[in-house]
């Protein structure tokens, strides 16, 4: 078996903590090749990453350091030498950390994207990942045999019930008071996405940036609604939020910026619990809507599972919120989706039992009850 890693938008942290362990796992029983550019705008790898893999003597490294390597972060279109090399390597499996769907579609064999596995409000490790057929198709589920689905639900039920109990006694009035949000208006939540220059996945967002998204939604709010915005935790750490704060302030109270109340991301989950509806793009915050049954407007070019009953335009979403007919996720399907995702799909790249055969099985056999109880973290507390 030959496993190819194609990594144009891998960050050094992702490489060291997620991708390098995956390379080690695949190299246990397969030929491995790695295609990765040098560092540029926070993506690619440098001498430190190569030094950390110096013991992997059987791995073939291809550093894509041509003059046009920055373009790989967006698209490899026109880079015929790259595709000639890919065709020559003729891998059985390609694992991508890439924002370029069109180029990945030209790779031979089975192609999967290495994606973050987090599904809030459930606890996962920072290195939890899964292998996706595309980038941001959210809440998709295969058709499961009824008996198999019942087993899956039963395996996950303790963790589901613990998470439900965690939020059962949450105090909406206390949260609104602490956040400075009104009690007498429809509350529409908006979790923003990471938009650091290293975040090339942002090319798939519907709006150019978070400021444009806030302006778009604010212009459609009626006087009985407030848009409650939470910034991405990494934006707070690494980005200048001045333009965002200015556009929020310019809305005359129709838009409020809600700060974190505890752990990073906690304010977003509190809003998912207490808001009337939430607007999401491609972020993992959709999972909060799935868990709480919160009506959701999704502004994205990617698919959403039908069981989420997601709206795709603001006007019908707002109208349904006003008249009380807004639909949320089906709770039975939500349980099954979280069970499938957290017990079946996600895994630890540093699992000592992981190898290329196990990675291949995750692609060719996407549902396997043996995986549901194989890892201690699959039963972690919510």
SERO-4910 file (N, C-alpha, C, O; in steps of 0.05 Angstrom, whole numbers):
BEGIN
 pado doro    nc1    nc2    nc3   cac1   cac2   cac3    cc1    cc2    cc3    oc1    oc2    oc3
  Unk    A     17    -24      0      0      0      0     18     25      0     39     26     13
  Unk    A      9     45    -14     23     71    -16      5     93     -6    -17     97    -17
  Unk    A     14    108     14     -1    130     25     13    156     19     37    159     25
  Unk    A     -1    175      7     10    201      0     -3    222     18    -27    223     22
  Unk    A     14    239     29      4    262     45      9    287     28     31    293     20
  Unk    A    -13    302     23    -12    327      7    -20    349     26    -42    350     36
  Unk    A     -1    368     32     -4    386     56      1    415     50     17    428     64
  Unk    A    -12    427     30     -6    455     24    -14    475     45     -2    497     46
  Unk    A    -34    469     62    -42    489     82    -38    478    110    -51    488    129
  Unk    A    -21    459    114    -15    450    141      0    472    156     19    484    144
  Unk    A     -7    477    181      9    496    197     30    479    212     27    455    215
  Unk    A     52    493    222     72    478    237     60    463    261     67    441    267
  Unk    A     41    476    276     28    462    299     13    438    290     16    416    302
  Unk    A     -2    440    268    -17    417    258      2    395    249     -3    372    254
  Unk    A     24    403    236     43    383    227     55    368    251     55    343    252
  Unk    A     65    383    270     78    370    293     60    352    309     67    331    318
  Unk    A     35    361    313     17    348    332     -3    329    320    -13    311    333
  Unk    A     -8    332    294    -29    315    281    -17    300    257    -19    276    256
  Unk    A     -5    315    238      3    302    213     28    284    217     29    262    206
  Unk    A     48    294    232     72    277    236     64    250    250     74    230    241
  Unk    A     47    250    270     38    224    281     24    207    260     26    182    261
  Unk    A      8    219    242     -5    204    221     15    192    202     13    169    193
  Unk    A     36    207    195     57    197    177     71    173    190     76    153    177
  Unk    A     77    176    216     89    154    230     71    129    230     80    107    227
  Unk    A     45    134    235     26    111    235     26     97    208     28     73    207
  Unk    A     24    112    186     22    101    160     48     86    153     48     66    139
  Unk    A     71     97    162     97     85    155    102     59    169    121     45    162
  Unk    A     85     51    188     88     26    202     84      2    183     97    -19    187
  Unk    A     67      5    163     62    -18    146     57    -10    117     44    -25    102
  Unk    A     66     13    109     61     22     81     83     40     71     99     51     87
  Unk    A     85     42     45    103     62     33     89     90     37     65     92     33
  Unk    A    105    110     44     93    137     49    109    158     34    134    158     34
  Unk    A     94    176     21    106    199      8     92    224     19     68    224     25
  Unk    A    108    246     21     97    271     32    103    293     13    126    298      6
  Unk    A     82    307      4     85    331    -12     76    355      4     53    357     13
  Unk    A     95    374      9     89    396     27    107    420     19    130    416     12
  Unk    A     96    444     19    112    468     12    127    478     36    121    470     59
  Unk    A    146    496     32    160    509     54    142    530     67    121    536     57
  Unk    A    151    540     90    134    559    105    128    584     89    146    596     76
  Unk    A    103    592     90     94    618     78     67    625     90     48    608     90
  Unk    A     65    648    101     40    658    114     29    637    134      5    632    135
  Unk    A     47    626    150     39    609    172     32    580    164     23    565    180
  Unk    A     37    573    138     31    546    129     55    534    116     73    549    107
  Unk    A     56    508    114     79    493    104     96    485    128     88    487    151
  Unk    A    120    475    122    138    465    143    166    477    139    173    487    118
  Unk    A    180    477    162    208    487    161    227    466    172    220    443    175
  Unk    A    252    474    177    273    456    186    265    441    212    272    418    215
  Unk    A    251    454    229    243    442    255    225    418    250    229    397    263
  Unk    A    206    421    231    188    398    226    203    375    213    198    352    220
  Unk    A    221    381    194    236    360    182    254    346    202    258    321    201
  Unk    A    266    361    220    284    350    240    269    331    258    279    310    267
  Unk    A    243    338    264    227    321    281    220    294    269    211    276    282
  Unk    A    223    292    242    217    267    228    242    254    217    241    237    199
  Unk    A    265    262    226    290    253    214    294    223    217    310    211    202
  Unk    A    280    211    236    283    182    240    267    166    221    269    141    220
  Unk    A    249    179    206    231    165    187    246    160    161    240    174    141
  Unk    A    264    142    161    282    139    138    269    127    113    279    131     91
  Unk    A    246    114    117    233    102     93    212    121     80    201    114     59
  Unk    A    208    144     92    189    163     81    202    180     59    224    190     63
  Unk    A    188    183     36    198    200     14    187    228     17    162    231     18
  Unk    A    204    248     18    196    276     22    199    291     -4    220    289    -17
  Unk    A    179    306    -12    179    323    -35    172    352    -26    148    357    -21
  Unk    A    192    369    -23    187    396    -14    180    413    -39    197    417    -57
  Unk    A    156    423    -40    146    437    -63    154    467    -62    138    484    -55
  Unk    A    180    472    -67    191    499    -62    196    515    -88    213    532    -88
  Unk    A    181    509   -109    183    525   -133    174    554   -128    162    560   -107
  Unk    A    180    572   -146    173    600   -142    143    604   -138    135    624   -125
  Unk    A    127    587   -149     98    590   -147     86    575   -124     62    571   -124
  Unk    A    102    566   -105     90    549    -83     69    564    -67     51    551    -56
  Unk    A     70    591    -64     49    604    -48     21    599    -60      1    598    -45
  Unk    A     19    596    -87     -7    592   -100    -20    565    -91    -44    562    -93
  Unk    A     -4    546    -82    -15    520    -74    -35    523    -52    -53    505    -49
  Unk    A    -33    544    -36    -51    547    -14    -80    552    -23    -99    546     -9
  Unk    A    -83    562    -47   -109    567    -58   -116    547    -80   -138    536    -80
  Unk    A    -98    543    -99   -104    524   -121    -78    516   -134    -59    531   -136
  Unk    A    -77    491   -142    -54    480   -157    -59    481   -187    -44    469   -203
  Unk    A    -80    494   -196    -87    495   -224    -63    506   -240    -51    526   -232
  Unk    A    -57    493   -262    -35    502   -279     -8    491   -271     11    495   -286
  Unk    A     -6    478   -248     20    468   -239     23    439   -249     20    419   -234
  Unk    A     28    436   -275     29    410   -288     50    391   -276     46    367   -275
  Unk    A     73    403   -267     94    386   -256     84    372   -231     91    349   -225
  Unk    A     68    385   -215     57    373   -190     39    349   -197     42    328   -185
  Unk    A     22    353   -216      3    331   -223     18    308   -237     10    285   -235
  Unk    A     39    315   -252     55    293   -264     68    277   -242     69    252   -244
  Unk    A     78    290   -221     90    276   -199     69    259   -184     75    236   -177
  Unk    A     46    270   -180     25    255   -166     17    231   -182     14    209   -171
  Unk    A     14    234   -208      8    211   -225     30    190   -224     24    166   -225
  Unk    A     55    199   -224     77    180   -223     77    165   -196     83    141   -196
  Unk    A     71    178   -174     71    165   -148     48    145   -146     51    124   -134
  Unk    A     25    152   -158      3    133   -161     -5    120   -134     -6     96   -132
  Unk    A     -9    137   -114    -15    127    -87    -42    114    -86    -60    120   -102
  Unk    A    -45     95    -67    -71     82    -63    -90    100    -47   -114    101    -51
  Unk    A    -78    116    -28    -93    134    -11    -78    160    -10    -54    161     -7
  Unk    A    -93    182    -12    -81    209     -8    -96    222     15   -120    224     15
  Unk    A    -81    231     35    -92    246     58    -83    275     55    -59    281     54
  Unk    A   -103    293     54    -97    321     47   -102    339     71   -121    335     87
  Unk    A    -84    358     74    -91    382     90    -89    404     70    -68    417     66
  Unk    A   -111    409     57   -112    427     34   -139    441     33   -159    429     42
  Unk    A   -140    465     23   -165    480     19   -174    479    -10   -192    493    -18
  Unk    A   -160    463    -26   -164    462    -55   -179    437    -63   -166    416    -67
  Unk    A   -205    438    -66   -221    415    -73   -216    406   -102   -214    381   -107
  Unk    A   -213    424   -120   -210    417   -149   -185    401   -154   -185    381   -169
  Unk    A   -162    409   -142   -137    395   -146   -138    367   -133   -129    348   -145
  Unk    A   -149    365   -109   -150    339    -96   -167    320   -112   -161    296   -112
  Unk    A   -187    329   -126   -204    312   -143   -188    299   -166   -197    279   -177
  Unk    A   -165    310   -172   -149    299   -194   -129    278   -184   -115    265   -201
  Unk    A   -127    273   -158   -108    254   -148   -120    226   -151   -144    222   -150
  Unk    A   -103    206   -156   -112    178   -160   -119    166   -133   -112    176   -112
  Unk    A   -133    143   -134   -139    128   -109   -159    142    -92   -174    159   -101
  Unk    A   -161    133    -67   -179    144    -47   -167    170    -36   -145    170    -27
  Unk    A   -183    191    -36   -174    217    -27   -191    226     -3   -216    226     -5
  Unk    A   -179    234     19   -193    244     42   -179    269     53   -154    272     50
  Unk    A   -195    286     66   -184    310     78   -182    305    109   -200    294    121
  Unk    A   -159    313    120   -155    310    149   -168    334    162   -158    357    159
  Unk    A   -190    330    177   -205    352    187   -207    351    218   -206    329    229
  Unk    A   -210    374    230   -214    375    259   -239    360    267   -259    361    253
  Unk    A   -237    345    289   -259    327    297   -277    338    318   -296    325    326
  Unk    A   -272    362    328   -287    373    350   -317    375    343   -324    382    321
  Unk    A   -334    369    363   -363    370    360   -375    381    386   -386    365    402
  Unk    A   -373    407    391   -383    418    415   -414    414    418   -428    414    398
  Unk    A   -423    411    443   -410    416    468   -395    393    480   -388    393    504
  Unk    A   -390    372    465   -375    349    476   -345    354    476   -335    368    459
  Unk    A   -332    343    496   -304    347    500   -288    329    481   -294    305    479
  Unk    A   -269    340    467   -251    325    450   -223    336    454   -219    358    464
  Unk    A   -202    320    448   -175    330    451   -169    349    427   -181    347    406
  Unk    A   -149    367    431   -143    386    409   -133    372    384   -135    383    362
  Unk    A   -123    347    386   -112    333    363   -132    313    351   -125    298    333
  Unk    A   -157    313    361   -178    295    350   -184    302    321   -190    325    315
  Unk    A   -183    283    303   -188    288    275   -206    267    263   -212    246    275
  Unk    A   -215    272    238   -229    251    223   -222    255    194   -212    276    186
  Unk    A   -228    234    177   -221    235    149   -247    239    133   -265    222    133
  Unk    A   -249    263    121   -273    271    107   -270    270     77   -248    274     66
  Unk    A   -292    264     63   -291    264     34   -289    292     22   -281    295      0
  Unk    A   -298    312     37   -296    339     28   -290    357     52   -282    347     73
  Unk    A   -294    383     50   -285    401     71   -307    406     92   -302    401    116
  Unk    A   -330    416     84   -349    426    104   -378    416     99   -397    431    104
  Unk    A   -381    392     90   -408    379     90   -414    372    118   -402    354    130
  Unk    A   -433    386    131   -438    383    159   -463    366    165   -483    367    150
  Unk    A   -461    350    186   -483    334    196   -494    314    176   -517    306    177
  Unk    A   -476    305    159   -484    284    140   -482    257    153   -463    251    168
  Unk    A   -502    239    147   -502    212    159   -508    192    137   -526    196    120
  Unk    A   -494    170    137   -501    148    119   -527    135    129   -535    138    152
  Unk    A   -540    120    111   -564    105    119   -554     81    134   -539     64    124
  Unk    A   -563     79    160   -555     57    177   -577     37    181   -600     44    184
  Unk    A   -570     12    181   -589     -9    188   -600     -3    216   -585      6    234
  Unk    A   -626     -7    220   -640      0    245   -627    -12    269   -623      1    290
  Unk    A   -619    -38    267   -607    -52    290   -579    -40    296   -572    -37    319
  Unk    A   -564    -34    275   -537    -23    279   -540      5    291   -524     12    309
  Unk    A   -559     21    282   -563     47    293   -571     46    322   -561     62    338
  Unk    A   -587     27    329   -595     24    357   -571     17    375   -569     28    397
  Unk    A   -553      0    365   -529     -6    380   -511     19    383   -500     24    404
  Unk    A   -509     34    362   -493     58    362   -504     78    383   -489     89    399
  Unk    A   -530     83    382   -543    101    401   -539     92    429   -533    108    447
  Unk    A   -542     66    434   -539     55    461   -510     59    471   -506     65    495
  Unk    A   -490     56    454   -462     59    462   -456     87    470   -439     92    487
  Unk    A   -470    106    457   -464    135    462   -483    147    483   -477    169    494
  Unk    A   -505    133    490   -525    145    507   -514    156    534   -523    177    542
  Unk    A   -496    142    548   -486    153    573   -473    180    570   -477    198    586
  Unk    A   -458    183    548   -445    209    544   -465    230    536   -463    253    544
  Unk    A   -485    223    520   -506    241    512   -522    251    536   -526    275    540
  Unk    A   -530    232    553   -545    239    577   -529    257    596   -540    275    608
  Unk    A   -503    252    599   -487    268    616   -485    297    606   -486    316    621
  Unk    A   -483    300    579   -482    327    568   -509    341    571   -509    365    577
  Unk    A   -531    327    567   -557    339    571   -560    348    600   -571    370    605
  Unk    A   -551    332    619   -554    339    647   -537    364    654   -544    380    671
  Unk    A   -514    366    640   -496    389    645   -510    415    640   -505    435    654
  Unk    A   -527    416    620   -540    441    612   -569    443    622   -582    464    618
  Unk    A   -579    423    636   -607    422    643   -615    445    661   -637    455    659
  Unk    A   -597    454    679   -604    474    698   -591    501    692   -589    518    710
  Unk    A   -583    505    668   -570    530    660   -591    553    662   -615    549    656
  Unk    A   -582    576    671   -600    598    677   -598    619    655   -578    633    652
  Unk    A   -619    620    638   -619    638    615   -618    668    624   -602    683    613
  Unk    A   -634    675    644   -634    703    653   -607    711    664   -598    733    658
  Unk    A   -594    693    678   -567    700    689   -547    703    666   -530    721    667
  Unk    A   -549    686    645   -530    689    623   -535    715    608   -516    729    601
  Unk    A   -560    721    603   -567    746    588   -557    770    604   -546    789    593
  Unk    A   -561    770    630   -553    793    646   -522    796    646   -512    818    643
  Unk    A   -508    773    648   -479    774    648   -468    783    621   -446    794    620
  Unk    A   -483    777    600   -473    783    573   -484    810    563   -476    819    541
  Unk    A   -501    823    578   -512    849    570   -532    846    547   -535    865    532
  Unk    A   -545    823    545   -565    819    524   -593    823    534   -599    817    557
  Unk    A   -611    834    517   -638    840    526   -655    815    528   -650    795    514
  Unk    A   -675    815    546   -693    793    550   -718    795    532   -732    776    529
  Unk    A   -723    819    521   -748    824    508   -746    825    478   -764    836    464
  Unk    A   -724    814    466   -721    814    437   -713    785    428   -703    769    443
  Unk    A   -719    780    402   -710    755    391   -679    756    390   -667    775    380
  Unk    A   -667    734    399   -638    733    401   -628    715    379   -633    691    379
  Unk    A   -613    727    360   -601    711    338   -571    711    343   -558    732    343
  Unk    A   -560    687    345   -531    684    351   -515    682    325   -524    671    306
  Unk    A   -491    692    326   -473    690    303   -444    685    313   -430    703    321
  Unk    A   -435    659    313   -407    653    319   -390    659    294   -396    648    273
  Unk    A   -370    675    298   -352    682    275   -331    661    271   -324    646    289
  Unk    A   -320    661    247   -299    642    240   -271    654    241   -268    678    240
  Unk    A   -252    637    244   -224    644    245   -216    657    218   -222    646    197
  Unk    A   -203    680    219   -195    693    194   -167    705    195   -162    726    184
  Unk    A   -149    691    208   -121    697    206   -110    692    178   -122    676    164
  Unk    A    -89    706    169    -78    701    142    -71    673    136    -70    665    113
  Unk    A    -66    656    157    -59    628    152    -84    611    146    -81    588    139
  Unk    A   -108    623    149   -133    608    147   -142    608    118   -161    623    111
  Unk    A   -130    592    101   -137    591     73   -164    577     67   -175    580     45
  Unk    A   -175    563     87   -201    552     83   -222    573     81   -245    568     71
  Unk    A   -216    597     89   -235    619     87   -243    626     58   -262    640     54
  Unk    A   -228    616     39   -235    622     11   -262    610      4   -274    617    -16
  Unk    A   -271    591     20   -297    578     15   -320    592     29   -343    583     26
  Unk    A   -315    612     45   -337    626     59   -353    642     39   -343    651     18
  Unk    A   -379    646     45   -396    661     27   -389    690     27   -391    704      6
  Unk    A   -381    701     50   -374    729     52   -344    733     53   -329    715     62
  Unk    A   -335    757     45   -307    762     43   -293    761     70   -270    752     72
  Unk    A   -307    770     91   -295    770    118   -318    772    138   -341    775    131
  Unk    A   -311    771    164   -331    772    185   -345    799    186   -369    800    192
  Unk    A   -331    820    180   -343    847    180   -366    848    159   -387    858    165
  Unk    A   -360    837    135   -381    837    114   -405    821    122   -428    828    116
  Unk    A   -400    798    136   -422    781    145   -439    796    165   -464    795    163
  Unk    A   -427    808    185   -442    823    205   -458    845    192   -481    849    199
  Unk    A   -446    860    174   -461    882    160   -485    871    145   -506    883    145
  Unk    A   -481    848    131   -503    836    116   -526    829    134   -549    835    128
  Unk    A   -521    816    157   -542    808    175   -555    831    189   -579    832    193
  Unk    A   -538    850    198   -549    873    212   -568    889    195   -588    900    206
  Unk    A   -563    890    169   -581    905    151   -608    893    148   -626    906    137
  Unk    A   -611    868    157   -637    854    153   -652    850    180   -674    839    180
  Unk    A   -640    858    202   -653    855    228   -677    874    231   -676    897    222
  Unk    A   -698    864    243   -720    882    250   -716    893    278   -696    885    292
  Unk    A   -733    911    287   -729    924    313   -733    905    337   -726    912    359
  Unk    A   -744    882    332   -750    863    354   -728    842    356   -731    823    372
  Unk    A   -706    845    342   -684    825    342   -657    838    349   -652    861    343
  Unk    A   -641    822    361   -613    829    367   -595    807    356   -600    784    360
  Unk    A   -573    815    343   -553    797    334   -531    795    355   -517    814    360
  Unk    A   -528    771    367   -508    767    388   -484    753    376   -486    730    368
  Unk    A   -461    767    374   -438    757    360   -417    747    379   -410    761    399
  Unk    A   -406    724    374   -382    714    389   -359    712    370   -361    700    348
  Unk    A   -336    723    378   -313    722    361   -299    694    365   -301    682    386
  Unk    A   -285    685    344   -270    660    346   -248    664    367   -234    685    367
  Unk    A   -243    644    384   -222    648    405   -195    654    393   -179    669    405
  Unk    A   -188    642    370   -162    648    357   -161    676    345   -139    687    344
  Unk    A   -184    687    337   -184    715    329   -177    733    352   -162    752    349
  Unk    A   -187    726    376   -182    742    400   -152    741    406   -141    760    416
  Unk    A   -139    718    402   -111    715    408    -92    727    388    -72    739    395
  Unk    A    -99    723    362    -79    729    341    -87    750    321    -70    758    304
  Unk    A   -111    761    322   -120    780    302   -128    807    314   -134    809    338
  Unk    A   -127    827    297   -137    854    305   -167    854    300   -176    853    278
  Unk    A   -182    857    322   -211    858    320   -223    886    319   -247    890    323
  Unk    A   -206    906    313   -215    933    313   -237    938    293   -257    952    300
  Unk    A   -234    928    269   -255    933    248   -281    920    256   -303    931    251
  Unk    A   -280    896    268   -304    882    277   -318    898    299   -342    902    298
  Unk    A   -302    907    319   -314    923    341   -326    949    331   -347    958    341
  Unk    A   -314    960    310   -325    985    299   -351    981    285   -370    996    289
  Unk    A   -354    959    270   -379    954    255   -401    946    275   -424    952    270
  Unk    A   -394    932    296   -414    926    317   -424    951    330   -448    955    334
  Unk    A   -405    969    337   -413    994    351   -430   1011    333   -447   1026    343
  Unk    A   -426   1010    307   -441   1026    288   -470   1018    285   -485   1032    272
  Unk    A   -478    995    296   -505    985    291   -525    995    312   -548    987    312
  Unk    A   -516   1012    330   -535   1025    349   -549   1005    367   -572   1009    374
  Unk    A   -535    984    376   -547    965    395   -560    942    382   -568    923    396
  Unk    A   -564    942    356   -576    919    342   -558    895    342   -567    872    338
  Unk    A   -532    900    345   -512    879    345   -496    881    370   -487    903    377
  Unk    A   -492    859    385   -477    859    410   -454    839    407   -458    817    397
  Unk    A   -431    846    417   -408    828    417   -407    815    445   -404    828    465
  Unk    A   -410    788    446   -411    773    471   -384    761    476   -373    746    460
  Unk    A   -373    768    499   -346    758    506   -348    731    519   -369    723    529
  Unk    A   -326    717    519   -324    690    531   -331    692    561   -323    710    575
  Unk    A   -346    673    571   -354    672    599   -338    652    614   -340    651    639
  Unk    A   -321    637    601   -305    617    615   -285    605    596   -267    620    587
  Unk    A   -287    580    590   -269    567    571   -273    578    543   -295    586    536
  Unk    A   -252    577    526   -256    586    498   -279    572    484   -281    547    486
  Unk    A   -296    587    471   -319    574    457   -343    571    475   -365    565    465
  Unk    A   -341    576    501   -363    571    519   -386    590    514   -409    582    515
  Unk    A   -380    615    508   -401    635    503   -418    626    479   -442    630    479
  Unk    A   -406    615    459   -421    606    435   -440    583    443   -463    583    433
  Unk    A   -431    564    459   -449    543    467   -471    553    485   -493    543    484
  Unk    A   -465    572    502   -487    584    518   -507    598    500   -531    596    505
  Unk    A   -498    611    480   -517    624    461   -533    603    446   -557    606    442
  Unk    A   -519    581    438   -534    560    424   -556    549    442   -577    541    432
  Unk    A   -551    548    468   -571    538    487   -594    558    490   -617    549    493
  Unk    A   -589    584    490   -609    603    498   -620    621    476   -640    635    480
  Unk    A   -607    622    453   -617    639    431   -642    628    418   -649    605    422
  Unk    A   -655    645    403   -678    636    387   -670    622    362   -684    605    352
  Unk    A   -647    630    351   -636    618    326   -608    627    323   -599    647    334
  Unk    A   -593    611    307   -564    616    303   -558    616    273   -569    601    258
  Unk    A   -539    634    266   -529    635    238   -501    624    238   -484    633    254
  Unk    A   -495    605    221   -469    593    219   -460    592    189   -476    593    171
  Unk    A   -434    591    186   -423    587    159   -411    559    157   -426    540    154
  Unk    A   -385    557    158   -372    531    156   -359    521    182   -345    501    182
  Unk    A   -364    535    204   -351    529    229   -364    505    243   -387    497    236
  Unk    A   -350    494    262   -360    471    277   -383    479    296   -395    461    309
  Unk    A   -389    504    299   -410    513    317   -437    502    310   -456    503    326
  Unk    A   -440    493    285   -466    481    278   -473    458    297   -497    452    301
  Unk    A   -453    445    309   -458    423    327   -474    431    351   -490    416    362
  Unk    A   -470    456    360   -486    466    382   -516    467    375   -533    461    392
  Unk    A   -522    475    351   -550    476    342   -561    447    341   -584    443    348
  Unk    A   -545    429    332   -553    401    330   -560    390    358   -580    377    362
  Unk    A   -543    396    377   -546    386    404   -570    398    419   -586    384    431
  Unk    A   -574    424    416   -595    438    431   -621    440    415   -641    448    426
  Unk    A   -621    431    390   -645    434    374   -651    463    366   -674    470    362
  Unk    A   -630    479    364   -633    508    359   -637    512    328   -621    502    313
  Unk    A   -658    527    320   -661    532    292   -636    546    280   -624    563    293
  Unk    A   -629    538    256   -603    546    245   -607    556    217   -620    544    200
  Unk    A   -594    579    211   -591    589    184   -562    583    176   -543    593    190
  Unk    A   -558    568    155   -531    562    146   -525    576    120   -538    572    100
  Unk    A   -505    594    120   -496    608     97   -470    595     87   -448    602     97
  Unk    A   -473    577     68   -450    561     60   -455    549     32   -478    547     24
  Unk    A   -434    542     19   -436    529     -7   -435    498     -4   -437    483    -24
  Unk    A   -432    489     21   -430    460     26   -457    449     36   -475    465     42
  Unk    A   -459    423     38   -484    410     45   -487    409     75   -468    409     91
  Unk    A   -513    408     83   -521    403    111   -540    380    112   -558    378     95
  Unk    A   -537    362    132   -555    340    134   -584    349    137   -590    368    152
  Unk    A   -602    336    122   -630    344    122   -643    345    150   -661    360    155
  Unk    A   -633    327    167   -645    325    194   -641    350    211   -654    354    231
  Unk    A   -622    368    202   -618    393    216   -639    414    210   -643    433    224
  Unk    A   -654    410    187   -675    429    179   -664    457    177   -677    476    185
  Unk    A   -640    460    167   -627    486    165   -640    503    144   -647    494    122
  Unk    A   -642    529    150   -651    549    131   -627    558    114   -605    556    124
  Unk    A   -633    568     90   -610    577     73   -613    606     65   -597    616     48
  Unk    A   -632    621     76   -636    650     71   -647    663     96   -662    651    111
  Unk    A   -639    688    100   -646    702    125   -676    707    127   -687    704    148
  Unk    A   -689    716    106   -717    725    108   -735    703    118   -750    708    137
  Unk    A   -735    679    106   -753    658    117   -744    649    145   -761    641    161
  Unk    A   -719    650    151   -709    643    177   -720    662    198   -731    654    218
  Unk    A   -717    688    193   -727    708    211   -757    707    214   -768    711    236
  Unk    A   -771    702    192   -801    700    194   -809    677    211   -828    679    227
  Unk    A   -796    654    208   -803    631    224   -797    636    254   -812    626    271
  Unk    A   -775    650    260   -769    657    288   -791    675    299   -799    673    322
  Unk    A   -801    694    283   -821    713    292   -847    699    299   -860    705    319
  Unk    A   -855    680    281   -882    668    285   -881    642    300   -901    628    304
  Unk    A   -857    634    310   -855    611    327   -855    584    312   -859    564    325
  Unk    A   -851    584    286   -852    559    271   -825    549    263   -823    529    248
  Unk    A   -803    562    272   -776    554    264   -770    526    272   -775    518    295
  Unk    A   -758    510    254   -751    482    259   -722    480    268   -705    494    258
  Unk    A   -718    462    287   -691    455    295   -685    426    287   -700    413    273
  Unk    A   -662    417    296   -653    390    289   -671    369    302   -681    373    324
  Unk    A   -674    347    289   -688    324    300   -671    312    322   -648    304    317
  Unk    A   -682    310    347   -665    300    369   -656    272    366   -633    266    374
  Unk    A   -672    254    355   -663    227    352   -640    225    332   -621    210    336
  Unk    A   -642    240    310   -620    241    290   -595    254    302   -573    246    296
  Unk    A   -599    274    319   -577    288    332   -561    268    349   -536    267    347
  Unk    A   -575    252    365   -561    232    381   -545    213    363   -522    207    369
  Unk    A   -557    204    341   -543    185    324   -519    198    310   -498    185    306
  Unk    A   -522    223    302   -500    236    288   -477    240    307   -454    234    300
  Unk    A   -481    250    331   -459    253    350   -447    226    356   -422    224    359
  Unk    A   -463    206    359   -452    179    365   -434    170    342   -412    160    347
  Unk    A   -444    173    318   -428    165    294   -402    180    292   -381    169    288
  Unk    A   -404    206    296   -381    223    293   -360    218    315   -336    214    309
  Unk    A   -369    217    340   -350    216    362   -340    188    369   -318    184    379
  Unk    A   -357    167    363   -348    140    368   -335    127    344   -318    110    347
  Unk    A   -344    135    320   -336    121    296   -316    137    280   -295    126    272
  Unk    A   -322    162    274   -305    177    255   -280    188    267   -259    186    254
  Unk    A   -281    199    291   -258    213    302   -238    194    314   -245    172    323
  Unk    A   -213    202    314   -192    185    325   -167    202    333   -165    225    325
  Unk    A   -150    189    348   -125    202    357   -102    194    338    -96    171    336
  Unk    A    -90    214    325    -68    207    306    -45    193    319    -30    179    306
  Unk    A    -42    197    346    -19    185    360    -26    158    372    -10    147    387
  Unk    A    -49    147    365    -57    120    375    -35    100    367    -30     97    343
  Unk    A    -23     86    386     -1     68    379    -10     44    362      7     31    350
  Unk    A    -36     39    362    -46     17    345    -53     25    317    -61      9    301
  Unk    A    -51     51    311    -58     61    285    -36     55    265    -13     59    270
  Unk    A    -44     46    241    -25     42    219    -40     47    193    -64     54    193
  Unk    A    -27     42    170    -39     48    144    -63     29    140    -83     38    127
  Unk    A    -62      5    149    -84    -14    146   -109     -3    160   -131     -4    150
  Unk    A   -105      7    185   -127     19    200   -138     44    187   -162     48    187
  Unk    A   -120     60    176   -129     85    162   -146     77    137   -166     89    132
  Unk    A   -136     57    123   -151     48     99   -178     37    107   -198     41     92
  Unk    A   -180     23    129   -205     12    138   -225     34    144   -249     30    141
  Unk    A   -216     57    154   -234     79    160   -246     90    134   -268    102    135
  Unk    A   -233     86    112   -244     95     86   -262     73     73   -284     79     64
  Unk    A   -252     49     73   -267     27     59   -289     15     77   -308      4     66
  Unk    A   -286     18    103   -306      7    122   -313     29    142   -304     29    164
  Unk    A   -330     49    133   -334     73    149   -350     68    174   -351     86    192
  Unk    A   -364     45    177   -379     39    201   -370     12    211   -373     -8    197
  Unk    A   -358     12    235   -348    -13    246   -351    -13    276   -337      2    290
  Unk    A   -370    -28    287   -375    -28    316   -350    -34    333   -349    -26    356
  Unk    A   -330    -47    322   -306    -53    337   -291    -28    345   -277    -27    365
  Unk    A   -296     -6    330   -282     19    336   -296     34    359   -284     52    371
  Unk    A   -321     28    364   -336     44    383   -326     43    411   -329     62    427
  Unk    A   -314     21    419   -304     18    446   -274     13    447   -263      6    468
  Unk    A   -260     18    425   -232     12    423   -215     33    438   -193     27    447
  Unk    A   -225     58    440   -209     80    451   -221     91    476   -245     95    477
  Unk    A   -205     95    497   -216    106    522   -228    134    518   -248    140    531
  Unk    A   -217    151    499   -228    178    496   -256    177    484   -270    198    485
  Unk    A   -264    155    472   -291    153    461   -313    154    483   -336    158    477
  Unk    A   -304    149    508   -323    150    529   -318    173    549   -328    172    571
  Unk    A   -303    193    540   -297    216    557   -322    231    565   -342    230    551
  Unk    A   -321    244    588   -344    259    598   -349    283    580   -330    294    568
  Unk    A   -374    291    578   -381    315    563   -370    340    576   -374    362    566
***
